[in-house]
Amino acid sequence: MDRLFYEATDLDRDARLRTRENWRELLLAEESVKILICHAGDPLFAWPEDMNEHELVVVGGPALPYLDLEIERANWIYIGRHGGEAVIAIDIAPIISDRDDAIRRLGGGFGDMRSRMAALSEDEAALAAQARAIFNWHQKHQFCGVCGHPNQVMEAGYRLQCSNPECGTPHFPRTDPAVIMLIHHNDHVLLARSPQFLPGTVSVLAGFVEPGETLEQAVAREVFEEVGIRIKRARYIASQPWPFPGSLMLGFIAEAETTDIVIDEKEIEFAMWVHRDEVAALPEKGVNLPRPISIARYLLENWCEGRI
């Protein structure tokens, strides 16, 4: 089976260095360090003239002074070492709050990361996705949930600490588990459309795990709630980081025990059974499949080819 998108390989998260207060100075003093430029979590892309491909903007440590920004005011995180080389991400939103202004000053663009990520290598996408998830967490947790005082960024971005000495509560990045499941029966796969999908797109079912339930229970519950179908025990296949904003998608496959579809109209516009041999031809009929970067497409392609 192919490698999943957003899956970082050869990444040493270097947790020991994160605890050093002078981690930034130590890394910037190294001969080679990569720095991703972001704005409110979205990475900066260079736009070539033909606009068909997008390149992630990465600068070396020595190039930072030439950005003509008060770089000390940016938010900094240490992603880790990739291929032995340190990778840092900086978010310039605290320096230039207006994104259009940032684009004018730096060039390129910060737009829809989901569509542009597909043009990156798998490793670049994984690093950018990790930066986006951490910066998004920072943005949504600027204040302590216990006492309301401002949080301080610690451990190279991977811990937030309440600034109130009488509280001092530490906060750590959260990952929201979600299940995504391919349901099949007699060489047919269940595909559905949610109102949140891109126009004309169908996919497999998915939903968030609730407190107190197992992953398998979440799969069965979500399938029944959304389309009224009972399934046999779900089987785990693979997982994928999904930084929109901070989920871990856990992929399953399960066989349907019932086949009559009864949709939840608040969640699903329509659902249908499609034969294995007809899935690939759906785009010719104006029905789009999930994007290649998604675990939904991974599950669908591997099932159609008989690998899972």
RODO-2510 file (C-alpha; in nm, 4 decimals, decimal comma):
residues 308
     n   res          X          Y          Z
     1     m     0,0000     0,0000     0,0000
     2     d     0,1192     0,3509    -0,0771
     3     r     0,2396     0,5904     0,1870
     4     l    -0,0195     0,8252     0,3329
     5     f     0,0003     1,2003     0,2760
     6     y     0,1022     1,4191     0,5750
     7     e     0,2968     1,1240     0,7156
     8     a     0,6434     1,2484     0,8141
     9     t     0,9263     1,0010     0,7615
    10     d     1,2828     1,0305     0,8828
    11     l     1,1706     1,2981     1,1301
    12     d     1,3446     1,3137     1,4659
    13     r     1,1165     1,5259     1,6837
    14     d     1,4177     1,5954     1,9059
    15     a     1,2114     1,6357     2,2233
    16     r     1,5235     1,6744     2,4374
    17     l     1,6307     1,9950     2,2622
    18     r     1,2810     2,1410     2,2970
    19     t     1,3343     2,1708     2,6722
    20     r     1,6394     2,3965     2,6293
    21     e     1,5482     2,7621     2,6812
    22     n     1,8051     2,8677     2,4204
    23     w     1,6914     2,6148     2,1584
    24     r     1,6432     2,8843     1,8963
    25     e     1,9906     3,0302     1,9350
    26     l     2,1462     2,6824     1,9266
    27     l     1,9704     2,5879     1,6041
    28     l     2,0289     2,9181     1,4246
    29     a     2,3993     2,8778     1,4963
    30     e     2,4125     2,5523     1,3010
    31     e     2,5514     2,5492     0,9480
    32     s     2,2252     2,4350     0,7938
    33     v     1,8712     2,4969     0,9168
    34     k     1,5432     2,5194     0,7256
    35     i     1,2775     2,7741     0,8228
    36     l     0,9151     2,7601     0,7053
    37     i     0,7373     3,0963     0,6847
    38     c     0,3699     3,0873     0,7908
    39     h     0,0832     3,3284     0,8476
    40     a    -0,1835     3,2238     1,0997
    41     g    -0,0620     2,8677     1,0499
    42     d    -0,0756     2,8587     0,6694
    43     p     0,2652     2,8095     0,5025
    44     l     0,3969     3,0493     0,2431
    45     f     0,3947     2,9157    -0,1118
    46     a     0,5859     3,0565    -0,4051
    47     w     0,3704     3,0999    -0,7137
    48     p     0,5412     3,0137    -1,0435
    49     e     0,4309     3,1936    -1,3573
    50     d     0,2282     2,9017    -1,4926
    51     m     0,0408     2,8687    -1,1561
    52     n     0,0111     2,4924    -1,2078
    53     e     0,2514     2,4006    -0,9298
    54     h     0,3303     2,5556    -0,5950
    55     e     0,6572     2,5466    -0,4073
    56     l     0,6889     2,5753    -0,0328
    57     v     0,8989     2,8765     0,0658
    58     v     1,1891     2,7620     0,2823
    59     v     1,4665     2,9966     0,3896
    60     g     1,7978     2,9221     0,5538
    61     g     1,8848     3,0598     0,8950
    62     p     2,1320     3,3180     0,7572
    63     a     1,8579     3,4581     0,5292
    64     l     1,6323     3,5667     0,8166
    65     p     1,7723     3,9222     0,8468
    66     y     1,6931     3,9832     0,4810
    67     l     1,3190     3,9282     0,5339
    68     d     1,3082     4,2879     0,6623
    69     l     1,0763     4,1894     0,9475
    70     e     1,0954     4,2220     1,3243
    71     i     1,1492     3,8504     1,3309
    72     e     1,1847     3,8292     1,7096
    73     r     0,8123     3,9147     1,7391
    74     a     0,7079     3,6153     1,5318
    75     n     0,5834     3,2912     1,6857
    76     w     0,8507     3,0215     1,6657
    77     i     0,8295     2,6435     1,6870
    78     y     1,0851     2,3698     1,6394
    79     i     0,9489     2,0901     1,4224
    80     g     1,2502     1,8594     1,4561
    81     r     1,5309     1,7218     1,2430
    82     h     1,4426     1,5951     0,8989
    83     g     1,7208     1,4109     0,7238
    84     g     1,9490     1,5348     1,0021
    85     e     1,8703     1,9003     0,9262
    86     a     1,6869     2,1190     1,1778
    87     v     1,3476     2,2529     1,0679
    88     i     1,1953     2,5603     1,2328
    89     a     0,8626     2,7266     1,1537
    90     i     0,7840     3,0920     1,2221
    91     d     0,4417     3,2513     1,2087
    92     i     0,4598     3,6178     1,1077
    93     a     0,0957     3,7045     1,1880
    94     p     0,2010     3,8879     1,5098
    95     i     0,4252     4,1096     1,2936
    96     i     0,1960     4,1615     0,9931
    97     s    -0,1635     4,0910     1,0910
    98     d    -0,3047     4,1678     0,7451
    99     r    -0,2436     3,8698     0,5171
   100     d    -0,2623     4,0727     0,1957
   101     d     0,0066     4,3030     0,3320
   102     a     0,2220     4,0023     0,4165
   103     i     0,1812     3,8717     0,0618
   104     r     0,2818     4,2087    -0,0842
   105     r     0,5932     4,2209     0,1309
   106     l     0,7019     3,8599     0,0898
   107     g     0,5489     3,7554    -0,2435
   108     g     0,3815     3,4198    -0,3024
   109     g     0,0632     3,3417    -0,1134
   110     f    -0,0860     3,1769     0,1941
   111     g    -0,4230     3,0633     0,0527
   112     d    -0,6067     2,7306     0,0690
   113     m    -0,3539     2,4826     0,2028
   114     r    -0,5639     2,1778     0,1195
   115     s    -0,5523     2,2430    -0,2543
   116     r    -0,1887     2,3514    -0,2677
   117     m    -0,0469     2,0777    -0,0466
   118     a    -0,0993     1,8211    -0,3209
   119     a     0,1720     1,9926    -0,5251
   120     l     0,4321     1,9370    -0,2514
   121     s     0,6443     1,6334    -0,1817
   122     e     0,5060     1,4088     0,0897
   123     d     0,7784     1,5110     0,3345
   124     e     0,7307     1,8844     0,2739
   125     a     0,3565     1,8475     0,3199
   126     a     0,4044     1,6579     0,6453
   127     l     0,6335     1,9267     0,7891
   128     a     0,4015     2,2095     0,6835
   129     a     0,1007     2,0241     0,8257
   130     q     0,2737     1,9791     1,1602
   131     a     0,3550     2,3505     1,1748
   132     r    -0,0047     2,4409     1,0891
   133     a    -0,1475     2,2167     1,3609
   134     i     0,0772     2,3621     1,6336
   135     f     0,0220     2,7243     1,5312
   136     n    -0,3533     2,6656     1,5178
   137     w    -0,3394     2,5261     1,8700
   138     h    -0,1508     2,8356     1,9871
   139     q    -0,4121     3,0649     1,8316
   140     k    -0,7023     2,8884     2,0011
   141     h    -0,5393     2,8578     2,3427
   142     q    -0,3976     3,2012     2,4110
   143     f    -0,5559     3,2008     2,7565
   144     c    -0,5556     2,9461     3,0351
   145     g    -0,8750     2,7429     3,0448
   146     v    -0,8486     2,7177     3,4235
   147     c    -0,8057     3,0793     3,5350
   148     g    -0,8209     3,2893     3,2155
   149     h    -0,4719     3,4380     3,2345
   150     p    -0,2534     3,4533     2,9190
   151     n    -0,0547     3,1428     2,8312
   152     q     0,3167     3,1525     2,7578
   153     v     0,4737     2,9405     2,4828
   154     m     0,7255     2,6906     2,6198
   155     e     0,9305     2,3938     2,4993
   156     a     0,9781     2,5209     2,1436
   157     g     0,6018     2,5541     2,0974
   158     y     0,4876     2,2182     2,2350
   159     r     0,3723     2,3359     2,5780
   160     l     0,1685     2,6363     2,6864
   161     q     0,2111     2,7516     3,0448
   162     c    -0,0348     2,9674     3,2381
   163     s     0,1366     3,2950     3,3302
   164     n    -0,0515     3,3196     3,6591
   165     p     0,1924     3,2037     3,9340
   166     e    -0,0980     3,0915     4,1508
   167     c    -0,2255     2,8679     3,8697
   168     g     0,0668     2,7678     3,6484
   169     t    -0,1365     2,5037     3,4651
   170     p     0,0543     2,3437     3,1749
   171     h    -0,1339     2,2837     2,8492
   172     f    -0,0274     2,0442     2,5757
   173     p    -0,1282     2,0079     2,2094
   174     r    -0,4461     1,8110     2,1598
   175     t    -0,5284     1,5770     1,8779
   176     d    -0,8940     1,5023     1,8107
   177     p    -0,9429     1,1380     1,7033
   178     a    -1,1792     1,0821     1,4144
   179     v    -1,2764     0,7582     1,2432
   180     i    -1,3124     0,7246     0,8681
   181     m    -1,4532     0,4020     0,7318
   182     l    -1,5069     0,2241     0,4047
   183     i    -1,8269     0,0185     0,4185
   184     h    -1,8683    -0,2570     0,1596
   185     h    -2,1116    -0,5360     0,0703
   186     n    -2,0914    -0,7899    -0,2138
   187     d    -1,8332    -0,5921    -0,4177
   188     h    -2,0201    -0,2665    -0,3632
   189     v    -1,8881     0,0287    -0,1643
   190     l    -2,0956     0,2875     0,0165
   191     l    -2,0264     0,6444    -0,0984
   192     a    -2,1978     0,9522     0,0371
   193     r    -2,2020     1,3274     0,0032
   194     s    -2,1874     1,5734     0,2925
   195     p    -2,2871     1,9398     0,2476
   196     q    -1,9328     2,0375     0,3521
   197     f    -1,7707     1,8587     0,0569
   198     l    -1,6465     2,0319    -0,2555
   199     p    -1,9112     2,0499    -0,5299
   200     g    -1,9885     1,7129    -0,6868
   201     t    -1,7678     1,5171    -0,4466
   202     v    -1,8561     1,1920    -0,2712
   203     s    -1,6516     1,0030    -0,0150
   204     v    -1,6602     0,7335     0,2505
   205     l    -1,8170     0,8071     0,5889
   206     a    -1,6352     0,9700     0,8811
   207     g    -1,7007     1,1158     1,2238
   208     f    -1,5442     1,2113     1,5560
   209     v    -1,4899     0,9695     1,8416
   210     e    -1,6994     1,0504     2,1482
   211     p    -1,5775     1,0221     2,5091
   212     g    -1,6168     0,6760     2,6560
   213     e    -1,6355     0,4760     2,3336
   214     t    -1,3856     0,2591     2,1494
   215     l    -1,2822     0,3297     1,7919
   216     e    -1,4855     0,0308     1,6734
   217     q    -1,7929     0,1580     1,8557
   218     a    -1,7453     0,5003     1,6981
   219     v    -1,7333     0,3442     1,3505
   220     a    -2,0564     0,1487     1,4051
   221     r    -2,2347     0,4448     1,5649
   222     e    -2,1394     0,6944     1,2933
   223     v    -2,2418     0,4607     1,0113
   224     f    -2,5804     0,3908     1,1680
   225     e    -2,6439     0,7565     1,2563
   226     e    -2,5566     0,8859     0,9098
   227     v    -2,6999     0,6195     0,6790
   228     g    -2,8959     0,3759     0,8987
   229     i    -2,6784     0,0749     0,8165
   230     r    -2,5602    -0,1894     1,0630
   231     i    -2,2082    -0,3244     1,0171
   232     k    -1,9983    -0,6187     1,1244
   233     r    -1,6933    -0,5534     1,3431
   234     a    -1,4700    -0,2856     1,1943
   235     r    -1,1087    -0,3639     1,1025
   236     y    -0,8342    -0,1012     1,1402
   237     i    -0,6257    -0,0224     0,8290
   238     a    -0,4152     0,2925     0,8746
   239     s    -0,4111     0,6447     1,0186
   240     q    -0,3346     0,9908     0,8829
   241     p    -0,2626     1,3248     1,0487
   242     w    -0,5257     1,5736     0,9340
   243     p    -0,4322     1,9319     1,0337
   244     f    -0,7743     2,0874     0,9644
   245     p    -0,7392     2,1929     1,2358
   246     g    -0,5875     1,9133     1,4467
   247     s    -0,7303     1,5664     1,3909
   248     l    -0,5915     1,2179     1,3601
   249     m    -0,7948     1,0215     1,1061
   250     l    -0,8132     0,6508     1,1936
   251     g    -0,9075     0,4460     0,8893
   252     f    -1,1244     0,1347     0,9069
   253     i    -1,2981    -0,1082     0,6748
   254     a    -1,6168    -0,2957     0,7620
   255     e    -1,8743    -0,5138     0,5918
   256     a    -2,2379    -0,4082     0,6021
   257     e    -2,4935    -0,6379     0,7662
   258     t    -2,7860    -0,4355     0,6274
   259     t    -2,7989    -0,2436     0,3012
   260     d    -3,1079    -0,0208     0,3121
   261     i    -2,9940     0,3431     0,3263
   262     v    -3,1731     0,5866     0,5573
   263     i    -2,9794     0,9127     0,5598
   264     d    -2,9523     1,1736     0,8315
   265     e    -3,0449     1,4782     0,6226
   266     k    -2,8544     1,7125     0,8538
   267     e    -2,5293     1,5258     0,7865
   268     i    -2,5722     1,3592     0,4473
   269     e    -2,7222     1,4879     0,1212
   270     f    -2,7308     1,1444    -0,0417
   271     a    -2,5617     0,8045    -0,0235
   272     m    -2,5332     0,5228    -0,2744
   273     w    -2,3874     0,1780    -0,3314
   274     v    -2,1326     0,1671    -0,6153
   275     h    -1,9823    -0,1488    -0,7663
   276     r    -1,6078    -0,1884    -0,7300
   277     d    -1,5573    -0,1799    -1,1076
   278     e    -1,7555     0,1435    -1,1488
   279     v    -1,5775     0,3621    -0,8926
   280     a    -1,2963     0,4747    -1,1222
   281     a    -1,5475     0,5879    -1,3866
   282     l    -1,7438     0,8172    -1,1527
   283     p    -1,5521     1,1342    -1,2514
   284     e    -1,6581     1,0763    -1,6133
   285     k    -2,0181     1,1043    -1,4887
   286     g    -1,9517     1,4302    -1,3042
   287     v    -1,9025     1,2712    -0,9623
   288     n    -1,5702     1,3579    -0,8004
   289     l    -1,3768     1,1214    -0,5759
   290     p    -1,1913     1,2306    -0,2597
   291     r    -0,8660     1,4179    -0,3142
   292     p    -0,5538     1,2027    -0,3649
   293     i    -0,3965     1,3469    -0,0476
   294     s    -0,6756     1,2104     0,1748
   295     i    -0,7007     0,8839     0,3638
   296     a    -1,0496     0,8495     0,2138
   297     r    -0,8930     0,8131    -0,1320
   298     y    -0,6300     0,5788     0,0118
   299     l    -0,8958     0,3471     0,1524
   300     l    -1,1060     0,3612    -0,1628
   301     e    -0,8235     0,2890    -0,4064
   302     n    -0,6796     0,0044    -0,2012
   303     w    -1,0217    -0,1565    -0,1613
   304     c    -1,0986    -0,1280    -0,5311
   305     e    -0,7673    -0,2933    -0,6116
   306     g    -0,8288    -0,5741    -0,3613
   307     r    -0,5417    -0,4847    -0,1296
   308     i    -0,7556    -0,4444     0,1823
***
